[in-house]
């Protein structure tokens, strides 16, 4: 799509770099979900891989590039999923990986980062504090800083999901994509809009972490002082201007959903699709729950983007009383 930072040729070439274990993920109609949602629903499942999220599509590009340049080390800030993915991709290419995260991040994600061999540095504060520290480490050590969504590789890696969605003439008319920093939304949106411009791309963010959604609606960067959501993977507070510029070109709408709808979406995916997902992965289902009339009669694809969730917290959430008929 003209105007974005992304390039469809590079996105197609990315498929030759990304480990096949992360490619051609399942895309299927999930009829069991449909009675409770009032529309046709297909799932693009990005959890059945070694890091249980879509993030490695981007880190495979980053790590391949750095290894080709002979770079010895790399650092990133992460709420958990990017760190796991970079650790996995870097380990396979001989890179020394440092991940900076909030000490309040999901314990299961932090444990997995360590298990994959990365150096983990914890900071007080939230993800924005971790971003500041990661930048300081990169300056101190003279190594590459990977910034999710700002670095084009993270967006173009995610965009390969879009290639898989539009491989054949789409039977769907709406794509629901979780919105955090914007790599997934801009990547998928770029490809979908280039190949099937009639398909509506809707980004979904928690009401408790609305910075990018507010920015999209106001067409300028809007930061927030805090974020309060169980969907830790999309809880950024300071949107990147270049990413917002891309998002404005490829997204048809950006909506906010309540925490109880996110939990209800997780519960629906467990009970009717057999999927254990993290809160960010249920945002698309939450959006349908909150506006059934909007999606009635449509065929919706939702990207289930991650399943790295703390088991105890997950049981607390999905074990609560049913919400929205779930």
N, C-alpha and C positions, 0 to 999 in steps of 0.2 A: 504494500500500500504506500503510495507516494506521500511523503511528508513525515513519516515516522523514522526513527533511527534504525528500524529493523529492515533487513533485506531478505526477500524470499529466496534468492539464490543461495545465500549463506545458510538459511534455515534448512534448505534441502540438503546442502553439503554436510550439515551438522549430523545428519543421520549416519554418515559414514564414520564419524568420530565417536559417537556415543556408544557405549557398550550395549549390545543387543538386548541384554537382560532388562534394560529400561525402556525399550521400544515396543511398539505394537501391543500396547496394553489392552485389556478387554474393553470392548464397547458393546453394550447389550441392552435390550429393552427389558425393564424390570416391571412386569405386569403386576406383581404382588403389591407394589407401592401405589398403584394407580387409583384404586377405589378411595383411598384416604386423601388423595391429592387432587383428584378431579381432572387429571390431564394425563397424556401419554408421557412416560418418563424413561429415558435411557441414561445409563451410567457409564462414564468413562473412568475406569478404575486405575488410579495411580498409586496403589498401595501394595501391589503384589510384586515387590522387588526387594533387593537387599537392604535398602534404607527406608522402605515403607513410605515414600513420598515421591513427588515429581521432581524434587530439587536436583537430583543427580543428572537429569538431562542437561542442566546448565553447568554443574560443576565438572562434568565430563569434558565439556568444551574448554573450561578454564584450565583444568589440570593438563589436558593435552597440549594446549598452547604453551603453558609454562614449562612443561617437560621438554617441548621442542626447542624452547629458548635456553634450556639449561639452567633454569631458575631452581634454586635449592629449597625455597621455602615460601609459604603463603599464610596469610592470616585473614580471618573473617570474624564478624560479629554474627551471632545467631541466637534465635529463640530455641533452637534445637535441630530443626530439620536441615537447614543449610549446612550446619556444622557436621552433622552425620554424613551428608552427601559429599562435602568437600573432603572429609576424612577418608571416606571410601575411595573416592576418585584419586586423591593424592597418594594414598597408600599404594595403589596399584602402579603408580608412576614414579615412585621414589621421592616424593615431595615431603618436606617437613611441614606439617600442618598445625597451626595454632588456632584455636577457637576461643573467642571471648564471649561469655554469656553471663546473664544475670544469675546470681545465686538462687533466685526465686524461680528460675525456669523449671519446667517439668523434669523431675528427677530421672525418669526413665530415659528421656532424651539425653541428658547429661551423661548418664551411665553408658549409653551406647556410643557417644562420642569418644569417651575414654577407651571403650572396648575396641574401637576401630583404630586406635593407635595415635590419635591426635593429642596434642598438649592442650589442656583445658584451663583457661584462666577465668575465674569467677569474679564478678564485681558487684558491689552494692548498687541498688537502683534497678532501672528497667532496661529494655532493649536499647533505648537511645543512649544510655550511659555506656553500654557495651560497645555501641558503634564508635563512640568517642575514644574509648580505650583501644579498640582495635586499630583505629587510625594512628594513635600514638605509638603502638607497637610497630606498625609498619614503618613509620618515620624513624623510630629508634634503630630498628634492625635493617632498614633498607630493603624490605621485602614487599612483595605484591600484596596489596589490600584488595580483597574481593568484597565488593559492595553489591548486595543483592538488589536487583532491579535497575540500579544505575549502570552496572557493568552489562554491556549488551549481550555477552555470552549467556548470562542468566535468563535474559528475555528470549533470546533466539533458541536456547535449549528448550525452554518451556513451549515455544512456538511449534516445536515438532509434534506436540499434542494436537495442535490445530491441523497439521498436515494429515494426521491419522483420522481426524473427525471428518475432513472434507475429501477423503480419498475417493469416495464415490459421491454421486450427486446426493446432497443431504436430504434425508427424509424428515429431518427435524427443522423447526423454525425458530428455536430459541436456544441459546447457550447461557447457562448460569455459571459464573466463575467467581471463586473466592477472591476478595480484594484485600491485599495488605500493602506491601511495598509497590506492587503492580507488575512484577515480572510475568506471572501467570496470566493476568488479565490482558496485558498489552501483547504478550506473545500469541496467545490463542486468538485474541481479537484481531490482530494484524492478519493472520492467515485466513480466518473465517471471513473477514470483510473483503479480502482480496479475491477469494475464490467463490464466496456465496454472499454477496452484499445484502441480499434480502433477509438473511438470518439475523435475528436480533441478539446482540451481545449485551447481557446484563451482569453487572458486577455487584457483588453482595458483601457487605461489611457489617460487623457488629455495631449496634447502637453505642456500645461502650468504648469503641475505638474508631471514631468516624472521620479521621483527618482526611484521608484520600477521597472519601465520598463527598465531604463538604467542599474539598478542593475542586472536584470534578464539576459540581453544581455551580460553583462560583467562578470557575475558570481561572483560578489563581490558587497558589499554595496557601492552605490554611493549616496551621499547626495547632495542636492541642496541648494543654498542660499535663494531662494524664490520660491513661487508658485503663479501663476497668472491664475486662471480659475474660471468660474462660477460654476464648479462642486466641491463645497466646501467639499462634503463628501469624496472626494478622494484626497485631496490637501495636503498630508503629504510630508515632506521634508527629513526625516531621517528614512530609512527602518530599520526594526529589523532584525538582522542577522539570527536568528533562523527561522523567517518567510520566508526570502529569500531562505534558505536552503530547506524548504518544497516546495516552489513555483518552484524551479528548478527541482524538482522531478515530479511535476504533471502538469505543464503547457507546452504546445507545442509551444506557441508563446506569445509574448507580444507586442502590437502595440499602437501607439500614434495617437490621432485624434485631429483635429482642433476645435476651439470653434464654428465656423460656422456650422460644421457638427453635433456637439452636439445639437445646437439649431434646426437644420433641423430635427434631430431625435426626439426631443421633439414635434415638429410640426407634424411630421408624426404620432406619437403615439396619439396625440390629434385628428387629423382629420380622421385617418383611424382605430384607435382602441378605441377611446373614452376615452383615458387615460391621466389624468393630472399627469405628473411625474416631479421629480427634475432632474437636469442635469445629475447626476451620473447614473440615471436609463436609460438614453438614449444613453449611451456609446456604447452598442452593436449595436444599429441601426446605429450610427455614423460610426462604423467600416465597416459595409456593404456599406454604402454610399460612403466611400472613396476607396473601393476596390471591386466594383461589380464583376469584372472578377474572383476574388479569390473565391467568394461564389456562383457564377452562377451554378445552377444545384444541389446545396446542400440543405439539410434540416437543418436549423439553429435554435437552441434554444437560446433565450436571456433572462437573468434574469433581470426583471424589479424590481429594488431593493429598491426603495423609492419614496414617493410622498410628502415629506415635503418641500414645496417650498413657497417662499414669493410671494403672489398673484400679487402685483404690478410689481415685477421683472419678473414674469412669463409672464404677459401680454406684457411687453416690449419686451421680447424675442420672443414669438410666434407670436406677431403681426407684426413683421418685414417682409420685402419682402421675399417670398419663396426662399429657397435655395435647390439645388439638386432636383428640380422637385417636392418638397413637397407642 
